[in-house]
């Protein structure tokens, strides 16, 4: 999820990145469907989420991710909440799910 912080020149570049990230998924015939996952800014396409939340604690591109703020925020939620975790998630591990939702 930390790849391509400078965005993409076009939808084809986005499609290439998604294909590289999910090689087991069939590439769509048209990249137009990817528009719901990206936003256009300054003439380049960016993921629709803020990559700052994945910023490593030591600010190195390959450094460890500090999720303490996200963990604290999740623990503070008092309302009933459904947590959905993707099988291959790099954001929430199975161990992390068990520790946050025990």
HUVEN-V209527 format. One record per residue. SS is DSSP state (alpha for helix, beta for strand, coil for the rest). PSI is psi as a letter, one per 40 degrees, with the letter a starting at -180 (999 if undefined). D_CENTER is the distance of its C-alpha to the mean C-alpha in whole Angstrom. Layout:
SS PSI D_CENTER
SS PSI D_CENTER
//
This chain:
coil e 4
coil e 7
coil i 10
coil f 11
coil e 12
coil e 15
coil a 13
beta i 15
coil d 19
coil i 19
alpha d 17
alpha d 19
alpha d 17
alpha d 14
alpha d 15
alpha d 16
alpha d 13
alpha d 11
alpha d 15
alpha d 14
alpha d 11
coil g 13
coil e 16
coil e 18
coil i 17
coil h 19
coil h 19
coil i 20
coil d 23
coil h 22
alpha e 18
alpha d 19
alpha e 17
alpha e 14
alpha d 15
alpha e 14
alpha e 10
beta i 11
beta i 14
beta h 17
beta h 18
coil f 21
coil e 21
beta i 18
beta h 15
beta i 12
beta i 8
coil e 9
coil i 7
coil h 9
alpha e 8
alpha d 11
alpha e 9
alpha e 8
coil h 11
beta i 14
coil d 17
coil e 19
coil e 17
coil i 18
coil d 15
coil e 15
coil i 16
coil i 15
beta h 13
coil h 15
coil e 13
alpha d 17
alpha d 16
alpha d 14
alpha d 16
alpha d 19
alpha d 18
alpha d 17
alpha d 20
coil e 22
coil h 21
coil e 25
coil i 24
coil h 24
coil h 20
coil h 19
coil h 16
coil h 14
coil h 12
coil i 11
coil d 14
coil f 12
coil h 9
coil e 8
coil d 7
coil h 10
coil i 13
alpha d 16
alpha d 18
alpha d 16
alpha d 16
alpha d 20
alpha d 21
alpha d 19
coil f 21
coil 999 24
//
